[in-house]
Every structure is written in structure tokens, then in C-alpha cells.
């Protein structure tokens, strides 16, 4: 189950990144992300509280790549 959530989050983040690049952060809506990821809004909110949380995940993941734990 945790693996499904991780896959779902990856799908949402990938859709969001694609849209942020295309439309910009401000113009991208949660509905846009849901449509791009082919999920329901309720599914989105099971993984993220909103767009800001996606940005926080992206930054956190980037920090882990730069400073991997030994």
C-alpha cells in the first residue's frame, strides 16, 4: 500500500512539474494537475494538501539528491 502511495505521489509530482514548466506555478491549478495525472481531486488530496506541498516535496527530494545520506 505504501508503494502505491509513493507511485501515486510520483505521478502527481511529474504531472505538476510538467505543468509548472508549461504554465508556471501561479497559473497551474490543482484541477490542471489532476487532469494531467488522470486522477480525481480526492486522490490528489490523499497525497498532498495543495500545490505548495508539491513544491516542498520537489525541494526536499532535490536536497536528498545533493546530500545523500551515508
Predicted model as a PDB file, atoms N, CA, C, CB and O in Angstrom, pLDDT in the B-factor column:
MODEL        1                                                                  
ATOM      1  N   UNK A   1       0.821  -1.192   0.000  1.00 61.00           N  
ATOM      2  CA  UNK A   1       0.000   0.000   0.000  1.00 61.00           C  
ATOM      3  C   UNK A   1       0.866   1.258   0.000  1.00 61.00           C  
ATOM      4  CB  UNK A   1      -0.934  -0.003   1.203  1.00 61.00           C  
ATOM      5  O   UNK A   1       0.581   2.205  -0.732  1.00 61.00           O  
ATOM      6  N   UNK A   2       1.908   1.272   0.807  1.00 67.00           N  
ATOM      7  CA  UNK A   2       2.804   2.432   0.836  1.00 67.00           C  
ATOM      8  C   UNK A   2       3.461   2.630  -0.520  1.00 67.00           C  
ATOM      9  CB  UNK A   2       3.878   2.264   1.927  1.00 67.00           C  
ATOM     10  O   UNK A   2       3.714   3.759  -0.938  1.00 67.00           O  
ATOM     11  N   UNK A   3       3.735   1.519  -1.208  1.00 67.00           N  
ATOM     12  CA  UNK A   3       4.332   1.593  -2.539  1.00 67.00           C  
ATOM     13  C   UNK A   3       3.358   2.237  -3.528  1.00 67.00           C  
ATOM     14  CB  UNK A   3       4.740   0.187  -3.025  1.00 67.00           C  
ATOM     15  O   UNK A   3       3.776   2.997  -4.402  1.00 67.00           O  
ATOM     16  N   UNK A   4       2.058   1.937  -3.394  1.00 80.00           N  
ATOM     17  CA  UNK A   4       1.041   2.544  -4.252  1.00 80.00           C  
ATOM     18  C   UNK A   4       0.979   4.052  -4.021  1.00 80.00           C  
ATOM     19  CB  UNK A   4      -0.339   1.905  -3.991  1.00 80.00           C  
ATOM     20  O   UNK A   4       0.853   4.827  -4.970  1.00 80.00           O  
ATOM     21  N   UNK A   5       1.067   4.462  -2.766  1.00 74.00           N  
ATOM     22  CA  UNK A   5       1.038   5.886  -2.439  1.00 74.00           C  
ATOM     23  C   UNK A   5       2.263   6.574  -3.015  1.00 74.00           C  
ATOM     24  CB  UNK A   5       0.968   6.099  -0.913  1.00 74.00           C  
ATOM     25  O   UNK A   5       2.151   7.673  -3.559  1.00 74.00           O  
ATOM     26  N   UNK A   6       3.419   5.957  -2.909  1.00 85.00           N  
ATOM     27  CA  UNK A   6       4.647   6.522  -3.460  1.00 85.00           C  
ATOM     28  C   UNK A   6       4.533   6.665  -4.972  1.00 85.00           C  
ATOM     29  CB  UNK A   6       5.858   5.646  -3.095  1.00 85.00           C  
ATOM     30  O   UNK A   6       4.913   7.696  -5.528  1.00 85.00           O  
ATOM     31  N   UNK A   7       4.017   5.646  -5.638  1.00 90.00           N  
ATOM     32  CA  UNK A   7       3.830   5.709  -7.094  1.00 90.00           C  
ATOM     33  C   UNK A   7       2.841   6.801  -7.466  1.00 90.00           C  
ATOM     34  CB  UNK A   7       3.346   4.356  -7.637  1.00 90.00           C  
ATOM     35  O   UNK A   7       3.035   7.526  -8.441  1.00 90.00           O  
ATOM     36  N   UNK A   8       1.791   6.907  -6.684  1.00 92.00           N  
ATOM     37  CA  UNK A   8       0.772   7.933  -6.910  1.00 92.00           C  
ATOM     38  C   UNK A   8       1.367   9.322  -6.734  1.00 92.00           C  
ATOM     39  CB  UNK A   8      -0.416   7.737  -5.953  1.00 92.00           C  
ATOM     40  O   UNK A   8       1.116  10.213  -7.545  1.00 92.00           O  
ATOM     41  N   UNK A   9       2.148   9.510  -5.685  1.00 94.00           N  
ATOM     42  CA  UNK A   9       2.789  10.807  -5.454  1.00 94.00           C  
ATOM     43  C   UNK A   9       3.737  11.151  -6.597  1.00 94.00           C  
ATOM     44  CB  UNK A   9       3.550  10.805  -4.117  1.00 94.00           C  
ATOM     45  O   UNK A   9       3.784  12.299  -7.038  1.00 94.00           O  
ATOM     46  N   UNK A  10       4.484  10.177  -7.075  1.00 94.00           N  
ATOM     47  CA  UNK A  10       5.403  10.398  -8.189  1.00 94.00           C  
ATOM     48  C   UNK A  10       4.631  10.826  -9.435  1.00 94.00           C  
ATOM     49  CB  UNK A  10       6.226   9.124  -8.476  1.00 94.00           C  
ATOM     50  O   UNK A  10       5.053  11.733 -10.153  1.00 94.00           O  
ATOM     51  N   UNK A  11       3.526  10.185  -9.682  1.00 96.00           N  
ATOM     52  CA  UNK A  11       2.684  10.529 -10.835  1.00 96.00           C  
ATOM     53  C   UNK A  11       2.170  11.963 -10.731  1.00 96.00           C  
ATOM     54  CB  UNK A  11       1.500   9.551 -10.946  1.00 96.00           C  
ATOM     55  O   UNK A  11       2.169  12.702 -11.715  1.00 96.00           O  
ATOM     56  N   UNK A  12       1.737  12.347  -9.548  1.00 97.00           N  
ATOM     57  CA  UNK A  12       1.220  13.695  -9.321  1.00 97.00           C  
ATOM     58  C   UNK A  12       2.339  14.726  -9.470  1.00 97.00           C  
ATOM     59  CB  UNK A  12       0.574  13.802  -7.923  1.00 97.00           C  
ATOM     60  O   UNK A  12       2.161  15.754 -10.123  1.00 97.00           O  
ATOM     61  N   UNK A  13       3.478  14.448  -8.869  1.00 97.00           N  
ATOM     62  CA  UNK A  13       4.612  15.377  -8.942  1.00 97.00           C  
ATOM     63  C   UNK A  13       5.065  15.533 -10.395  1.00 97.00           C  
ATOM     64  CB  UNK A  13       5.790  14.881  -8.056  1.00 97.00           C  
ATOM     65  O   UNK A  13       5.347  16.646 -10.841  1.00 97.00           O  
ATOM     66  N   UNK A  14       5.136  14.443 -11.119  1.00 97.00           N  
ATOM     67  CA  UNK A  14       5.548  14.506 -12.528  1.00 97.00           C  
ATOM     68  C   UNK A  14       4.584  15.365 -13.343  1.00 97.00           C  
ATOM     69  CB  UNK A  14       5.627  13.091 -13.129  1.00 97.00           C  
ATOM     70  O   UNK A  14       5.007  16.181 -14.163  1.00 97.00           O  
ATOM     71  N   UNK A  15       3.304  15.176 -13.113  1.00 98.00           N  
ATOM     72  CA  UNK A  15       2.298  15.987 -13.810  1.00 98.00           C  
ATOM     73  C   UNK A  15       2.437  17.462 -13.429  1.00 98.00           C  
ATOM     74  CB  UNK A  15       0.872  15.484 -13.482  1.00 98.00           C  
ATOM     75  O   UNK A  15       2.355  18.343 -14.284  1.00 98.00           O  
ATOM     76  N   UNK A  16       2.648  17.715 -12.146  1.00 97.00           N  
ATOM     77  CA  UNK A  16       2.779  19.095 -11.673  1.00 97.00           C  
ATOM     78  C   UNK A  16       4.007  19.768 -12.271  1.00 97.00           C  
ATOM     79  CB  UNK A  16       2.855  19.131 -10.146  1.00 97.00           C  
ATOM     80  O   UNK A  16       3.925  20.910 -12.721  1.00 97.00           O  
ATOM     81  N   UNK A  17       5.130  19.086 -12.281  1.00 96.00           N  
ATOM     82  CA  UNK A  17       6.361  19.658 -12.835  1.00 96.00           C  
ATOM     83  C   UNK A  17       6.160  20.001 -14.304  1.00 96.00           C  
ATOM     84  CB  UNK A  17       7.549  18.678 -12.669  1.00 96.00           C  
ATOM     85  O   UNK A  17       6.563  21.073 -14.756  1.00 96.00           O  
ATOM     86  N   UNK A  18       5.543  19.103 -15.041  1.00 97.00           N  
ATOM     87  CA  UNK A  18       5.280  19.351 -16.465  1.00 97.00           C  
ATOM     88  C   UNK A  18       4.443  20.618 -16.642  1.00 97.00           C  
ATOM     89  CB  UNK A  18       4.557  18.140 -17.105  1.00 97.00           C  
ATOM     90  O   UNK A  18       4.735  21.449 -17.502  1.00 97.00           O  
ATOM     91  N   UNK A  19       3.407  20.754 -15.826  1.00 98.00           N  
ATOM     92  CA  UNK A  19       2.532  21.921 -15.934  1.00 98.00           C  
ATOM     93  C   UNK A  19       3.190  23.194 -15.414  1.00 98.00           C  
ATOM     94  CB  UNK A  19       1.245  21.672 -15.180  1.00 98.00           C  
ATOM     95  O   UNK A  19       2.987  24.267 -15.982  1.00 98.00           O  
ATOM     96  N   UNK A  20       3.975  23.092 -14.341  1.00 97.00           N  
ATOM     97  CA  UNK A  20       4.677  24.266 -13.827  1.00 97.00           C  
ATOM     98  C   UNK A  20       5.613  24.822 -14.894  1.00 97.00           C  
ATOM     99  CB  UNK A  20       5.465  23.916 -12.546  1.00 97.00           C  
ATOM    100  O   UNK A  20       5.730  26.037 -15.054  1.00 97.00           O  
ATOM    101  N   UNK A  21       6.275  23.931 -15.617  1.00 97.00           N  
ATOM    102  CA  UNK A  21       7.175  24.371 -16.692  1.00 97.00           C  
ATOM    103  C   UNK A  21       6.395  25.015 -17.833  1.00 97.00           C  
ATOM    104  CB  UNK A  21       7.998  23.185 -17.224  1.00 97.00           C  
ATOM    105  O   UNK A  21       6.834  26.009 -18.411  1.00 97.00           O  
ATOM    106  N   UNK A  22       5.255  24.451 -18.149  1.00 98.00           N  
ATOM    107  CA  UNK A  22       4.460  24.931 -19.284  1.00 98.00           C  
ATOM    108  C   UNK A  22       3.673  26.205 -18.954  1.00 98.00           C  
ATOM    109  CB  UNK A  22       3.500  23.842 -19.737  1.00 98.00           C  
ATOM    110  O   UNK A  22       3.694  27.169 -19.719  1.00 98.00           O  
ATOM    111  N   UNK A  23       2.984  26.200 -17.813  1.00 98.00           N  
ATOM    112  CA  UNK A  23       2.083  27.292 -17.461  1.00 98.00           C  
ATOM    113  C   UNK A  23       2.619  28.233 -16.388  1.00 98.00           C  
ATOM    114  CB  UNK A  23       0.792  26.731 -17.007  1.00 98.00           C  
ATOM    115  O   UNK A  23       2.156  29.365 -16.254  1.00 98.00           O  
ATOM    116  N   UNK A  24       3.599  27.753 -15.625  1.00 97.00           N  
ATOM    117  CA  UNK A  24       4.062  28.494 -14.456  1.00 97.00           C  
ATOM    118  C   UNK A  24       3.306  28.029 -13.225  1.00 97.00           C  
ATOM    119  CB  UNK A  24       3.887  30.014 -14.659  1.00 97.00           C  
ATOM    120  O   UNK A  24       2.193  27.512 -13.321  1.00 97.00           O  
ATOM    121  N   UNK A  25       3.919  28.219 -12.078  1.00 96.00           N  
ATOM    122  CA  UNK A  25       3.335  27.758 -10.817  1.00 96.00           C  
ATOM    123  C   UNK A  25       1.991  28.424 -10.538  1.00 96.00           C  
ATOM    124  CB  UNK A  25       4.294  28.030  -9.663  1.00 96.00           C  
ATOM    125  O   UNK A  25       1.012  27.749 -10.220  1.00 96.00           O  
ATOM    126  N   UNK A  26       1.948  29.754 -10.660  1.00 97.00           N  
ATOM    127  CA  UNK A  26       0.740  30.507 -10.304  1.00 97.00           C  
ATOM    128  C   UNK A  26      -0.458  30.141 -11.169  1.00 97.00           C  
ATOM    129  CB  UNK A  26       1.006  31.991 -10.417  1.00 97.00           C  
ATOM    130  O   UNK A  26      -1.585  30.091 -10.677  1.00 97.00           O  
ATOM    131  N   UNK A  27      -0.227  29.886 -12.449  1.00 98.00           N  
ATOM    132  CA  UNK A  27      -1.339  29.614 -13.362  1.00 98.00           C  
ATOM    133  C   UNK A  27      -1.778  28.154 -13.363  1.00 98.00           C  
ATOM    134  CB  UNK A  27      -0.957  30.015 -14.758  1.00 98.00           C  
ATOM    135  O   UNK A  27      -2.838  27.823 -13.895  1.00 98.00           O  
ATOM    136  N   UNK A  28      -0.975  27.286 -12.774  1.00 98.00           N  
ATOM    137  CA  UNK A  28      -1.336  25.870 -12.700  1.00 98.00           C  
ATOM    138  C   UNK A  28      -2.280  25.658 -11.523  1.00 98.00           C  
ATOM    139  CB  UNK A  28      -0.069  24.973 -12.560  1.00 98.00           C  
ATOM    140  O   UNK A  28      -2.006  26.096 -10.405  1.00 98.00           O  
ATOM    141  N   UNK A  29      -3.382  24.988 -11.785  1.00 98.00           N  
ATOM    142  CA  UNK A  29      -4.351  24.701 -10.723  1.00 98.00           C  
ATOM    143  C   UNK A  29      -4.281  23.228 -10.324  1.00 98.00           C  
ATOM    144  CB  UNK A  29      -5.784  25.068 -11.178  1.00 98.00           C  
ATOM    145  O   UNK A  29      -3.726  22.396 -11.042  1.00 98.00           O  
ATOM    146  N   UNK A  30      -4.852  22.932  -9.174  1.00 98.00           N  
ATOM    147  CA  UNK A  30      -4.936  21.536  -8.738  1.00 98.00           C  
ATOM    148  C   UNK A  30      -5.759  20.747  -9.760  1.00 98.00           C  
ATOM    149  CB  UNK A  30      -5.570  21.429  -7.307  1.00 98.00           C  
ATOM    150  O   UNK A  30      -5.451  19.590 -10.042  1.00 98.00           O  
ATOM    151  N   UNK A  31      -6.794  21.362 -10.308  1.00 98.00           N  
ATOM    152  CA  UNK A  31      -7.584  20.676 -11.339  1.00 98.00           C  
ATOM    153  C   UNK A  31      -6.734  20.338 -12.554  1.00 98.00           C  
ATOM    154  CB  UNK A  31      -8.776  21.541 -11.764  1.00 98.00           C  
ATOM    155  O   UNK A  31      -6.873  19.260 -13.131  1.00 98.00           O  
ATOM    156  N   UNK A  32      -5.844  21.265 -12.950  1.00 98.00           N  
ATOM    157  CA  UNK A  32      -4.938  21.005 -14.075  1.00 98.00           C  
ATOM    158  C   UNK A  32      -4.058  19.785 -13.781  1.00 98.00           C  
ATOM    159  CB  UNK A  32      -4.054  22.250 -14.362  1.00 98.00           C  
ATOM    160  O   UNK A  32      -3.882  18.907 -14.626  1.00 98.00           O  
ATOM    161  N   UNK A  33      -3.518  19.756 -12.578  1.00 98.00           N  
ATOM    162  CA  UNK A  33      -2.630  18.660 -12.174  1.00 98.00           C  
ATOM    163  C   UNK A  33      -3.397  17.335 -12.174  1.00 98.00           C  
ATOM    164  CB  UNK A  33      -2.022  18.935 -10.769  1.00 98.00           C  
ATOM    165  O   UNK A  33      -2.891  16.320 -12.654  1.00 98.00           O  
ATOM    166  N   UNK A  34      -4.605  17.350 -11.640  1.00 98.00           N  
ATOM    167  CA  UNK A  34      -5.420  16.133 -11.602  1.00 98.00           C  
ATOM    168  C   UNK A  34      -5.724  15.633 -13.011  1.00 98.00           C  
ATOM    169  CB  UNK A  34      -6.729  16.389 -10.840  1.00 98.00           C  
ATOM    170  O   UNK A  34      -5.664  14.434 -13.284  1.00 98.00           O  
ATOM    171  N   UNK A  35      -6.045  16.555 -13.885  1.00 98.00           N  
ATOM    172  CA  UNK A  35      -6.340  16.172 -15.272  1.00 98.00           C  
ATOM    173  C   UNK A  35      -5.102  15.576 -15.939  1.00 98.00           C  
ATOM    174  CB  UNK A  35      -6.844  17.392 -16.078  1.00 98.00           C  
ATOM    175  O   UNK A  35      -5.187  14.545 -16.606  1.00 98.00           O  
ATOM    176  N   UNK A  36      -3.952  16.226 -15.758  1.00 98.00           N  
ATOM    177  CA  UNK A  36      -2.703  15.745 -16.355  1.00 98.00           C  
ATOM    178  C   UNK A  36      -2.305  14.376 -15.791  1.00 98.00           C  
ATOM    179  CB  UNK A  36      -1.573  16.761 -16.115  1.00 98.00           C  
ATOM    180  O   UNK A  36      -1.798  13.526 -16.523  1.00 98.00           O  
ATOM    181  N   UNK A  37      -2.533  14.167 -14.507  1.00 97.00           N  
ATOM    182  CA  UNK A  37      -2.177  12.900 -13.852  1.00 97.00           C  
ATOM    183  C   UNK A  37      -3.276  11.840 -13.999  1.00 97.00           C  
ATOM    184  CB  UNK A  37      -1.895  13.143 -12.370  1.00 97.00           C  
ATOM    185  O   UNK A  37      -3.090  10.682 -13.625  1.00 97.00           O  
ATOM    186  N   UNK A  38      -4.421  12.256 -14.551  1.00 96.00           N  
ATOM    187  CA  UNK A  38      -5.573  11.368 -14.749  1.00 96.00           C  
ATOM    188  C   UNK A  38      -6.031  10.761 -13.423  1.00 96.00           C  
ATOM    189  CB  UNK A  38      -5.222  10.248 -15.750  1.00 96.00           C  
ATOM    190  O   UNK A  38      -6.177   9.547 -13.280  1.00 96.00           O  
ATOM    191  N   UNK A  39      -6.252  11.666 -12.454  1.00 95.00           N  
ATOM    192  CA  UNK A  39      -6.731  11.253 -11.135  1.00 95.00           C  
ATOM    193  C   UNK A  39      -7.863  12.183 -10.706  1.00 95.00           C  
ATOM    194  CB  UNK A  39      -5.574  11.268 -10.086  1.00 95.00           C  
ATOM    195  O   UNK A  39      -8.050  13.255 -11.280  1.00 95.00           O  
ATOM    196  N   UNK A  40      -8.605  11.764  -9.705  1.00 95.00           N  
ATOM    197  CA  UNK A  40      -9.652  12.600  -9.118  1.00 95.00           C  
ATOM    198  C   UNK A  40      -9.032  13.574  -8.109  1.00 95.00           C  
ATOM    199  CB  UNK A  40     -10.739  11.719  -8.433  1.00 95.00           C  
ATOM    200  O   UNK A  40      -7.961  13.316  -7.559  1.00 95.00           O  
ATOM    201  N   UNK A  41      -9.718  14.692  -7.877  1.00 97.00           N  
ATOM    202  CA  UNK A  41      -9.229  15.665  -6.883  1.00 97.00           C  
ATOM    203  C   UNK A  41      -9.065  14.997  -5.516  1.00 97.00           C  
ATOM    204  CB  UNK A  41     -10.202  16.872  -6.774  1.00 97.00           C  
ATOM    205  O   UNK A  41      -8.101  15.269  -4.800  1.00 97.00           O  
ATOM    206  N   UNK A  42      -9.994  14.138  -5.165  1.00 95.00           N  
ATOM    207  CA  UNK A  42      -9.907  13.475  -3.855  1.00 95.00           C  
ATOM    208  C   UNK A  42      -8.631  12.638  -3.749  1.00 95.00           C  
ATOM    209  CB  UNK A  42     -11.144  12.582  -3.619  1.00 95.00           C  
ATOM    210  O   UNK A  42      -8.030  12.546  -2.679  1.00 95.00           O  
ATOM    211  N   UNK A  43      -8.227  12.036  -4.855  1.00 93.00           N  
ATOM    212  CA  UNK A  43      -6.976  11.268  -4.873  1.00 93.00           C  
ATOM    213  C   UNK A  43      -5.788  12.196  -4.669  1.00 93.00           C  
ATOM    214  CB  UNK A  43      -6.827  10.491  -6.200  1.00 93.00           C  
ATOM    215  O   UNK A  43      -4.856  11.866  -3.937  1.00 93.00           O  
ATOM    216  N   UNK A  44      -5.822  13.352  -5.314  1.00 96.00           N  
ATOM    217  CA  UNK A  44      -4.757  14.346  -5.137  1.00 96.00           C  
ATOM    218  C   UNK A  44      -4.611  14.687  -3.653  1.00 96.00           C  
ATOM    219  CB  UNK A  44      -5.055  15.633  -5.966  1.00 96.00           C  
ATOM    220  O   UNK A  44      -3.509  14.673  -3.106  1.00 96.00           O  
ATOM    221  N   UNK A  45      -5.750  14.996  -3.009  1.00 96.00           N  
ATOM    222  CA  UNK A  45      -5.703  15.447  -1.623  1.00 96.00           C  
ATOM    223  C   UNK A  45      -5.388  14.323  -0.624  1.00 96.00           C  
ATOM    224  CB  UNK A  45      -7.017  16.084  -1.263  1.00 96.00           C  
ATOM    225  O   UNK A  45      -5.127  14.602   0.547  1.00 96.00           O  
ATOM    226  N   UNK A  46      -5.408  13.082  -1.062  1.00 93.00           N  
ATOM    227  CA  UNK A  46      -4.921  11.998  -0.197  1.00 93.00           C  
ATOM    228  C   UNK A  46      -3.399  12.046  -0.088  1.00 93.00           C  
ATOM    229  CB  UNK A  46      -5.375  10.619  -0.740  1.00 93.00           C  
ATOM    230  O   UNK A  46      -2.825  11.572   0.893  1.00 93.00           O  
ATOM    231  N   UNK A  47      -2.745  12.623  -1.106  1.00 94.00           N  
ATOM    232  CA  UNK A  47      -1.280  12.677  -1.142  1.00 94.00           C  
ATOM    233  C   UNK A  47      -0.707  14.033  -0.772  1.00 94.00           C  
ATOM    234  CB  UNK A  47      -0.798  12.303  -2.501  1.00 94.00           C  
ATOM    235  O   UNK A  47       0.356  14.111  -0.156  1.00 94.00           O  
ATOM    236  N   UNK A  48      -1.405  15.109  -1.145  1.00 96.00           N  
ATOM    237  CA  UNK A  48      -0.888  16.465  -0.948  1.00 96.00           C  
ATOM    238  C   UNK A  48      -1.986  17.404  -0.469  1.00 96.00           C  
ATOM    239  CB  UNK A  48      -0.273  16.998  -2.246  1.00 96.00           C  
ATOM    240  O   UNK A  48      -3.154  17.247  -0.823  1.00 96.00           O  
ATOM    241  N   UNK A  49      -1.595  18.380   0.340  1.00 96.00           N  
ATOM    242  CA  UNK A  49      -2.544  19.374   0.820  1.00 96.00           C  
ATOM    243  C   UNK A  49      -2.801  20.457  -0.231  1.00 96.00           C  
ATOM    244  CB  UNK A  49      -2.033  20.006   2.111  1.00 96.00           C  
ATOM    245  O   UNK A  49      -3.819  21.147  -0.187  1.00 96.00           O  
ATOM    246  N   UNK A  50      -1.872  20.596  -1.168  1.00 96.00           N  
ATOM    247  CA  UNK A  50      -2.016  21.605  -2.209  1.00 96.00           C  
ATOM    248  C   UNK A  50      -0.737  21.718  -3.013  1.00 96.00           C  
ATOM    249  CB  UNK A  50      -2.385  22.960  -1.606  1.00 96.00           C  
ATOM    250  O   UNK A  50       0.195  20.933  -2.835  1.00 96.00           O  
ATOM    251  N   UNK A  51      -0.701  22.709  -3.907  1.00 96.00           N  
ATOM    252  CA  UNK A  51       0.466  22.901  -4.770  1.00 96.00           C  
ATOM    253  C   UNK A  51       1.728  23.185  -3.978  1.00 96.00           C  
ATOM    254  CB  UNK A  51       0.217  24.030  -5.740  1.00 96.00           C  
ATOM    255  O   UNK A  51       2.806  22.714  -4.340  1.00 96.00           O  
ATOM    256  N   UNK A  52       1.608  23.945  -2.906  1.00 96.00           N  
ATOM    257  CA  UNK A  52       2.783  24.300  -2.115  1.00 96.00           C  
ATOM    258  C   UNK A  52       3.465  23.048  -1.546  1.00 96.00           C  
ATOM    259  CB  UNK A  52       2.387  25.254  -0.975  1.00 96.00           C  
ATOM    260  O   UNK A  52       4.692  22.988  -1.458  1.00 96.00           O  
ATOM    261  N   UNK A  53       2.680  22.077  -1.171  1.00 96.00           N  
ATOM    262  CA  UNK A  53       3.252  20.840  -0.637  1.00 96.00           C  
ATOM    263  C   UNK A  53       4.018  20.072  -1.718  1.00 96.00           C  
ATOM    264  CB  UNK A  53       2.144  19.955  -0.045  1.00 96.00           C  
ATOM    265  O   UNK A  53       5.002  19.395  -1.421  1.00 96.00           O  
ATOM    266  N   UNK A  54       3.563  20.177  -2.975  1.00 97.00           N  
ATOM    267  CA  UNK A  54       4.289  19.551  -4.078  1.00 97.00           C  
ATOM    268  C   UNK A  54       5.652  20.218  -4.240  1.00 97.00           C  
ATOM    269  CB  UNK A  54       3.477  19.643  -5.397  1.00 97.00           C  
ATOM    270  O   UNK A  54       6.665  19.539  -4.404  1.00 97.00           O  
ATOM    271  N   UNK A  55       5.674  21.538  -4.193  1.00 95.00           N  
ATOM    272  CA  UNK A  55       6.947  22.273  -4.290  1.00 95.00           C  
ATOM    273  C   UNK A  55       7.872  21.860  -3.151  1.00 95.00           C  
ATOM    274  CB  UNK A  55       6.707  23.811  -4.259  1.00 95.00           C  
ATOM    275  O   UNK A  55       9.065  21.644  -3.365  1.00 95.00           O  
ATOM    276  N   UNK A  56       7.330  21.749  -1.952  1.00 94.00           N  
ATOM    277  CA  UNK A  56       8.145  21.326  -0.812  1.00 94.00           C  
ATOM    278  C   UNK A  56       8.721  19.927  -1.027  1.00 94.00           C  
ATOM    279  CB  UNK A  56       7.314  21.356   0.474  1.00 94.00           C  
ATOM    280  O   UNK A  56       9.872  19.675  -0.671  1.00 94.00           O  
ATOM    281  N   UNK A  57       7.941  19.018  -1.602  1.00 92.00           N  
ATOM    282  CA  UNK A  57       8.436  17.661  -1.883  1.00 92.00           C  
ATOM    283  C   UNK A  57       9.539  17.709  -2.931  1.00 92.00           C  
ATOM    284  CB  UNK A  57       7.285  16.743  -2.362  1.00 92.00           C  
ATOM    285  O   UNK A  57      10.559  17.035  -2.787  1.00 92.00           O  
ATOM    286  N   UNK A  58       9.347  18.490  -3.971  1.00 91.00           N  
ATOM    287  CA  UNK A  58      10.360  18.610  -5.023  1.00 91.00           C  
ATOM    288  C   UNK A  58      11.666  19.124  -4.430  1.00 91.00           C  
ATOM    289  CB  UNK A  58       9.872  19.552  -6.153  1.00 91.00           C  
ATOM    290  O   UNK A  58      12.734  18.588  -4.725  1.00 91.00           O  
ATOM    291  N   UNK A  59      11.591  20.146  -3.606  1.00 91.00           N  
ATOM    292  CA  UNK A  59      12.790  20.714  -2.980  1.00 91.00           C  
ATOM    293  C   UNK A  59      13.435  19.728  -2.014  1.00 91.00           C  
ATOM    294  CB  UNK A  59      12.442  22.009  -2.244  1.00 91.00           C  
ATOM    295  O   UNK A  59      14.660  19.616  -1.962  1.00 91.00           O  
ATOM    296  N   UNK A  60      12.622  19.023  -1.260  1.00 90.00           N  
ATOM    297  CA  UNK A  60      13.149  18.029  -0.325  1.00 90.00           C  
ATOM    298  C   UNK A  60      13.868  16.910  -1.076  1.00 90.00           C  
ATOM    299  CB  UNK A  60      12.015  17.447   0.540  1.00 90.00           C  
ATOM    300  O   UNK A  60      14.960  16.494  -0.688  1.00 90.00           O  
ATOM    301  N   UNK A  61      13.252  16.431  -2.146  1.00 85.00           N  
ATOM    302  CA  UNK A  61      13.870  15.375  -2.960  1.00 85.00           C  
ATOM    303  C   UNK A  61      15.174  15.874  -3.571  1.00 85.00           C  
ATOM    304  CB  UNK A  61      12.902  14.904  -4.076  1.00 85.00           C  
ATOM    305  O   UNK A  61      16.150  15.126  -3.633  1.00 85.00           O  
ATOM    306  N   UNK A  62      15.208  17.121  -4.020  1.00 82.00           N  
ATOM    307  CA  UNK A  62      16.426  17.688  -4.613  1.00 82.00           C  
ATOM    308  C   UNK A  62      17.537  17.784  -3.570  1.00 82.00           C  
ATOM    309  CB  UNK A  62      16.139  19.081  -5.214  1.00 82.00           C  
ATOM    310  O   UNK A  62      18.699  17.508  -3.871  1.00 82.00           O  
ATOM    311  N   UNK A  63      17.180  18.175  -2.345  1.00 79.00           N  
ATOM    312  CA  UNK A  63      18.163  18.239  -1.266  1.00 79.00           C  
ATOM    313  C   UNK A  63      18.746  16.859  -0.974  1.00 79.00           C  
ATOM    314  CB  UNK A  63      17.528  18.821   0.000  1.00 79.00           C  
ATOM    315  O   UNK A  63      19.945  16.733  -0.724  1.00 79.00           O  
ATOM    316  N   UNK A  64      17.906  15.826  -1.003  1.00 74.00           N  
ATOM    317  CA  UNK A  64      18.383  14.465  -0.746  1.00 74.00           C  
ATOM    318  C   UNK A  64      19.331  14.004  -1.843  1.00 74.00           C  
ATOM    319  CB  UNK A  64      17.203  13.494  -0.633  1.00 74.00           C  
ATOM    320  O   UNK A  64      20.282  13.270  -1.571  1.00 74.00           O  
ATOM    321  N   UNK A  65      19.083  14.427  -3.079  1.00 73.00           N  
ATOM    322  CA  UNK A  65      19.979  14.065  -4.178  1.00 73.00           C  
ATOM    323  C   UNK A  65      21.318  14.755  -4.058  1.00 73.00           C  
ATOM    324  CB  UNK A  65      19.346  14.408  -5.510  1.00 73.00           C  
ATOM    325  O   UNK A  65      22.351  14.178  -4.400  1.00 73.00           O  
ATOM    326  N   UNK A  66      21.311  15.985  -3.574  1.00 70.00           N  
ATOM    327  CA  UNK A  66      22.549  16.747  -3.429  1.00 70.00           C  
ATOM    328  C   UNK A  66      23.339  16.266  -2.228  1.00 70.00           C  
ATOM    329  CB  UNK A  66      22.250  18.239  -3.298  1.00 70.00           C  
ATOM    330  O   UNK A  66      24.567  16.192  -2.281  1.00 70.00           O  
ATOM    331  N   UNK A  67      22.646  15.938  -1.145  1.00 73.00           N  
ATOM    332  CA  UNK A  67      23.296  15.495   0.097  1.00 73.00           C  
ATOM    333  C   UNK A  67      22.786  14.114   0.494  1.00 73.00           C  
ATOM    334  CB  UNK A  67      23.046  16.510   1.242  1.00 73.00           C  
ATOM    335  O   UNK A  67      22.071  13.992   1.489  1.00 73.00           O  
ATOM    336  N   UNK A  68      23.133  13.078  -0.255  1.00 67.00           N  
ATOM    337  CA  UNK A  68      22.630  11.738   0.092  1.00 67.00           C  
ATOM    338  C   UNK A  68      23.136  11.298   1.463  1.00 67.00           C  
ATOM    339  CB  UNK A  68      23.053  10.713  -0.976  1.00 67.00           C  
ATOM    340  O   UNK A  68      24.269  11.579   1.854  1.00 67.00           O  
ATOM    341  N   UNK A  69      22.258  10.599   2.177  1.00 64.00           N  
ATOM    342  CA  UNK A  69      22.644  10.079   3.490  1.00 64.00           C  
ATOM    343  C   UNK A  69      23.592   8.925   3.304  1.00 64.00           C  
ATOM    344  CB  UNK A  69      21.411   9.640   4.310  1.00 64.00           C  
ATOM    345  O   UNK A  69      23.410   8.106   2.403  1.00 64.00           O  
ATOM    346  N   UNK A  70      24.595   8.850   4.138  1.00 53.00           N  
ATOM    347  CA  UNK A  70      25.601   7.766   4.041  1.00 53.00           C  
ATOM    348  C   UNK A  70      25.120   6.522   4.713  1.00 53.00           C  
ATOM    349  CB  UNK A  70      26.927   8.190   4.655  1.00 53.00           C  
ATOM    350  O   UNK A  70      25.829   5.516   4.730  1.00 53.00           O  
TER     351      UNK A  70                                                      
ENDMDL                                                                          
END                                                                             
